[in-house]
């Protein structure tokens, strides 16, 4: 035991005294049992033996332990049982489904690593193989991301699954896309890849596939009239659906054998009794991967539910898992039973569980990671947007009739302001409250789900977050909602008189982890290095202004990687603003509202493109 902790130097007298003393500990070896179905069962032979070859049968060891004996005499030597190792093996034998035999046990290859085995045959895949199949995408992957792709690929090629639990912001999405691309390039005739995620992330997944794997044909399944799309599944490489819709559309999926099922934000199925968890477990697939930065939210049962999807049956049934792991761990890790159960669970899940933190891979990360989170408008939002867009076009035509071809710029900016407000929340538009009566927050804006999910993700990871918006009313709505959920926060807009106090509280108070800031009040002069995440709740005309906001956290004194997220409503003026930014990187001034300076170098033709459907 000491050798596990330090370098041990043995003196001559010690060696003389211990020469006739031998330690007996469990030794295991595995033999493939081809007689079992699938050839993936292994005969695990184990015995208790010493380094000089002396062996004791398991039954004799258990008899000695029960009788209180710790050693036996034989061959002129004293053989001492390693009781801790005996207890560890015997407990481990109860942790997984197996069948005891006279020589040891029959164990599935999935569990071999738990007992020190290699886990049966493994279809070899090298990094070179993966790079060849995924092409240009390989050059974009950082070393730890390529390691993650290799790990997931190996699991899937074995017909198994796993949990990629990298901390938020380390690129679980791009690693998964690389895996999907590899499988489709290597096995073109295999079934499609199914990605299931929260509704608010569907647009983001679509955009990331378009960016990193444009060769793949991707089918996003959402909204009404899905039946036509679902009947075309066979024509696509990748199917995107949400946890809510997968339940309703199960009849279209239940007879498909997928090449891979990917669950994003897999903590969504942390309750194994939900319809979503049951539905997803019922689907057929060659490989299953669960992606989550927060694999444990309420307790270790969350982990059982996620593993029950990724590797059905691997952690045993729910009752045995509760008895052997959940109850002792909940009893307290300071107790021997809880500590031992936690260590066994960690050892049991480790072969199929990959997690890297930002601290571990910081050297492989850029100083700032930026990402667009695509949001889908609610039905009410989309309807109101269409109405305002149609009315706005008529106003622009009327302005041109009054002032000539180039006389409609101010009208355009006024209409664009209204459209951008609609993209944030219908309450920003000044519409009569009675017209919005009965609508839930998620009906008022498709951004709420994505915003709250991202804030919760940051808090779950132990971070602090800045949320910027140029609309003060939107920030006030956020403040009301977060305070209702008992979240401590700092707040700053143009009307705030306690700017320094708010900054100091956010920087120094560990309980204050959310800072809501308006662009006008916080775009300049703030040092907020306590934050490691920034959310831009609405896109701004000028990318330089966005960079200034992000740099409130990403500046000298920052010790963490800063993740910046832009919330963008797909199919609206916000999406077109991103494209406009790409074309107009040289713009210095930007329009924030209809009283702000006009954008330099933009003609009416370019502005008019923002009103296209």
NORCOR-V438950 format. One record per run of one state. SS is the DSSP state (helix for helix, strand for strand, loop for the rest). FROM is the first residue (numbers start at 1). TO is the last residue. Records with the same first field share a line. If there is no record, write none. Layout:
# NORCOR-V438950
SS: FROM-TO + FROM-TO
This chain:
# NORCOR-V438950
loop: 1-1 + 5-11 + 19-20 + 34-36 + 40-40 + 50-54 + 57-57 + 68-70 + 75-76 + 82-82 + 96-97 + 101-103 + 116-126 + 135-136 + 141-142 + 158-160 + 165-171 + 187-192 + 198-198 + 213-217 + 221-225 + 231-232 + 236-237 + 249-249 + 254-256 + 259-259 + 264-265 + 270-274 + 283-283 + 286-287 + 292-299 + 311-317 + 331-335 + 351-352 + 355-357 + 365-367 + 376-378 + 404-408 + 425-425 + 430-432 + 437-440 + 445-446 + 461-464 + 470-471 + 485-488 + 493-498 + 509-513 + 523-532 + 537-542 + 551-561 + 570-572 + 584-603 + 610-613
helix: 2-4 + 12-18 + 37-39 + 58-67 + 83-95 + 109-115 + 127-134 + 137-140 + 143-157 + 172-186 + 199-212 + 226-230 + 233-235 + 243-248 + 250-253 + 266-269 + 275-282 + 300-310 + 318-330 + 336-350 + 358-364 + 379-403 + 409-424 + 426-429 + 433-436 + 441-444 + 447-460 + 472-484 + 499-508 + 519-522 + 543-550 + 573-583 + 604-609
strand: 21-33 + 41-49 + 55-56 + 71-74 + 77-81 + 98-100 + 104-108 + 161-164 + 193-197 + 218-220 + 238-242 + 257-258 + 260-263 + 284-285 + 288-291 + 353-354 + 368-375 + 465-469 + 489-492 + 514-518 + 533-536 + 562-569
